[in-house]
Amino acid sequence: MEDATGLTLRDARGAAGTADEDRGLVDRAKAGDVQAFEALVRRYQRWVFTLALRMVGDRGDAEDIAQEVFLKAYRGLQGFRRESRFSTWLYAIAGHHCLNRLAGREYRTRRAERSAGAAAALPSAADRVADASPGPDALLERHELRRVIQTGLGQLAEHQRIVIILRDIQGMSYEDIAATLGVSLGTVRSRLHRARMELRARLGPHLDDRSAP
């Protein structure tokens, strides 16, 4: 499974398996090695950007959020302890930062103004980074499906949206999602089930249209 940015589930799971390398880089970064922290940024920047993009639906906002997340991580690095993996700690920062951004009054007002005039026509930010190799018809169909999916995600409650993104797009385990969001496994499963049901209901008519003769 590959997301619109080119991030595969294998990428996400591979990143989760580099805990030993992360610890070495974190230790060096804490000691003042800027290049070590830059290596951590390179390792996780696509993951953080993809989460932000899927949460807010706008590439420019997602880029800003990703920069803010890594700045916050850099400033808080001395307080990071090894009770959890660096990736889990970073994911928690990213997840909560996205939720805080969406909850902000200024962001909500700006998003409402932006969508008021072009809600139906506004393409998903993911469309802009799609692979242009397929033929025109296939590419148009892919763009339309991604736009519909992104619109459906945007209509979910934020706490449901982030769970379905972390699980079904980012490929995280239930345990890691629970640790990232600071909730129980039962809460993760419950929110994920509801998010999938609601998203399926929203996408149903569009998928039916695609399968119609």
C-alpha positions as CSV (number, residue, x, y, z in Angstrom):
1,M,0.0,0.0,0.0
2,E,1.4,3.4,-1.0
3,D,0.2,6.8,0.0
4,A,0.1,9.8,-2.4
5,T,3.5,11.0,-1.2
6,G,5.1,7.7,-2.1
7,L,5.3,6.5,1.5
8,T,4.7,2.8,1.8
9,L,3.7,0.7,4.8
10,R,7.1,-1.0,4.4
11,D,8.7,2.4,4.9
12,A,6.7,3.0,8.1
13,R,7.5,-0.4,9.5
14,G,11.1,-0.2,8.5
15,A,11.4,3.1,10.4
16,A,9.9,1.5,13.5
17,G,12.6,-1.1,13.3
18,T,15.5,1.3,13.5
19,A,15.3,2.0,17.2
20,D,19.0,1.2,17.9
21,E,20.2,3.5,15.2
22,D,17.8,6.2,16.5
23,R,19.3,5.9,20.0
24,G,22.8,6.5,18.7
25,L,21.6,9.5,16.7
26,V,19.7,10.9,19.6
27,D,22.7,10.6,21.9
28,R,24.9,12.4,19.4
29,A,22.2,15.1,18.9
30,K,21.9,15.7,22.6
31,A,25.7,16.2,22.7
32,G,25.4,19.0,20.1
33,D,25.8,17.1,16.9
34,V,23.5,18.9,14.5
35,Q,24.1,16.5,11.7
36,A,22.8,13.6,13.8
37,F,19.5,15.4,14.3
38,E,19.4,16.2,10.6
39,A,19.7,12.5,10.0
40,L,16.7,11.9,12.2
41,V,14.8,14.6,10.3
42,R,15.6,12.9,7.0
43,R,14.5,9.5,8.4
44,Y,11.1,10.7,9.6
45,Q,10.2,13.8,7.6
46,R,8.1,12.0,5.0
47,W,6.1,10.3,7.8
48,V,5.4,13.6,9.6
49,F,4.6,15.4,6.4
50,T,2.2,12.7,5.3
51,L,0.4,12.7,8.6
52,A,0.0,16.5,8.5
53,L,-1.1,16.5,4.9
54,R,-3.8,13.9,5.5
55,M,-4.9,15.7,8.7
56,V,-5.2,19.2,7.3
57,G,-5.6,18.6,3.6
58,D,-3.4,21.4,2.5
59,R,0.2,21.0,1.4
60,G,1.4,24.4,2.5
61,D,-0.1,24.0,6.0
62,A,1.4,20.4,6.2
63,E,4.9,21.7,5.3
64,D,4.5,24.4,8.1
65,I,3.4,21.8,10.6
66,A,6.2,19.4,9.7
67,Q,8.8,22.2,10.3
68,E,7.2,23.1,13.6
69,V,7.1,19.5,14.8
70,F,10.8,19.0,14.2
71,L,11.7,22.4,15.8
72,K,9.7,21.4,18.8
73,A,11.4,18.0,18.9
74,Y,14.8,19.6,18.6
75,R,14.1,22.0,21.5
76,G,12.7,19.2,23.6
77,L,15.4,16.6,22.8
78,Q,17.2,17.0,26.2
79,G,14.0,16.0,27.9
80,F,13.5,12.8,25.9
81,R,14.0,9.7,27.9
82,R,14.4,6.1,26.7
83,E,11.2,4.8,28.2
84,S,9.8,4.9,24.6
85,R,11.3,4.8,21.1
86,F,12.3,8.1,19.6
87,S,9.8,7.4,16.8
88,T,6.9,7.0,19.2
89,W,7.9,10.3,21.0
90,L,8.2,12.1,17.7
91,Y,4.8,10.7,16.5
92,A,3.2,11.9,19.7
93,I,4.5,15.4,19.1
94,A,3.3,15.3,15.5
95,G,-0.1,13.9,16.3
96,H,-0.9,16.4,19.0
97,H,0.5,19.3,17.0
98,C,-1.9,18.4,14.2
99,L,-4.8,18.2,16.5
100,N,-3.9,21.5,18.2
101,R,-3.6,23.2,14.8
102,L,-7.1,21.9,13.8
103,A,-8.6,23.0,17.1
104,G,-7.2,26.6,16.8
105,R,-9.9,29.2,16.2
106,E,-7.8,31.0,13.6
107,Y,-7.2,27.9,11.6
108,R,-10.9,26.9,11.7
109,T,-11.9,30.4,10.5
110,R,-9.4,30.3,7.7
111,R,-10.3,26.8,6.6
112,A,-14.0,27.8,6.6
113,E,-13.3,30.8,4.4
114,R,-11.2,28.8,2.0
115,S,-13.7,26.1,1.6
116,A,-16.8,28.3,1.4
117,G,-16.2,29.2,-2.2
118,A,-14.6,26.1,-3.6
119,A,-15.4,23.1,-1.3
120,A,-16.5,20.9,-4.2
121,A,-13.8,22.0,-6.7
122,L,-10.8,22.2,-4.4
123,P,-8.4,19.3,-5.3
124,S,-6.7,17.3,-2.6
125,A,-3.2,18.4,-1.9
126,A,-2.2,14.8,-2.5
127,D,-3.2,15.2,-6.1
128,R,-0.3,17.6,-6.7
129,V,2.3,15.0,-5.9
130,A,0.8,12.1,-7.8
131,D,2.8,10.0,-10.2
132,A,2.3,11.2,-13.7
133,S,3.3,8.0,-15.4
134,P,-0.2,6.5,-16.0
135,G,-2.2,7.5,-19.0
136,P,-4.5,10.6,-18.9
137,D,-7.7,8.6,-18.2
138,A,-6.2,6.5,-15.4
139,L,-4.5,9.5,-13.9
140,L,-7.7,11.5,-13.8
141,E,-9.6,8.6,-12.2
142,R,-6.8,8.3,-9.6
143,H,-6.9,12.0,-8.8
144,E,-10.6,12.0,-8.4
145,L,-10.5,9.0,-6.0
146,R,-7.8,10.6,-4.0
147,R,-9.8,13.9,-3.8
148,V,-12.9,12.0,-2.7
149,I,-10.9,10.1,0.0
150,Q,-9.3,13.3,1.3
151,T,-12.6,15.0,1.4
152,G,-14.0,12.0,3.3
153,L,-11.2,12.1,5.8
154,G,-11.7,15.8,6.3
155,Q,-15.3,15.2,7.3
156,L,-14.4,12.9,10.1
157,A,-14.0,14.1,13.6
158,E,-10.3,14.9,14.3
159,H,-9.9,12.1,16.9
160,Q,-11.2,9.6,14.4
161,R,-9.3,11.0,11.4
162,I,-5.9,10.7,13.1
163,V,-6.5,7.1,14.2
164,I,-7.5,5.9,10.7
165,I,-4.5,7.8,9.2
166,L,-2.1,6.3,11.7
167,R,-3.4,2.7,11.2
168,D,-4.6,2.5,7.6
169,I,-2.2,4.9,5.9
170,Q,0.8,5.0,8.1
171,G,0.6,1.3,9.0
172,M,1.2,1.8,12.8
173,S,0.4,-1.0,15.2
174,Y,-2.5,-0.5,17.7
175,E,0.0,-0.4,20.5
176,D,2.0,2.3,18.9
177,I,-1.1,4.3,18.1
178,A,-2.2,4.0,21.8
179,A,1.2,5.2,23.0
180,T,1.3,8.0,20.5
181,L,-2.1,9.4,21.4
182,G,-2.0,8.5,25.1
183,V,-5.2,6.4,25.0
184,S,-6.1,2.8,25.7
185,L,-6.0,0.0,23.1
186,G,-9.8,-0.3,23.5
187,T,-10.2,3.4,22.6
188,V,-8.0,3.0,19.6
189,R,-10.0,0.0,18.3
190,S,-13.3,1.8,19.0
191,R,-12.3,5.0,17.3
192,L,-10.9,3.1,14.3
193,H,-14.0,1.0,13.9
194,R,-16.2,4.1,13.9
195,A,-13.9,6.0,11.6
196,R,-13.9,3.1,9.1
197,M,-17.6,2.8,9.2
198,E,-18.2,6.5,8.7
199,L,-15.6,6.8,6.0
200,R,-17.1,3.8,4.2
201,A,-20.5,5.3,4.3
202,R,-19.2,8.6,2.9
203,L,-17.3,6.9,0.1
204,G,-19.9,4.3,-0.7
205,P,-21.8,6.3,-3.4
206,H,-18.5,7.3,-5.1
207,L,-17.3,3.7,-5.1
208,D,-20.6,2.5,-6.4
209,D,-20.4,4.9,-9.3
210,R,-16.9,3.6,-10.1
211,S,-18.1,0.0,-10.3
212,A,-21.3,0.7,-12.2
213,P,-21.3,-0.5,-15.9
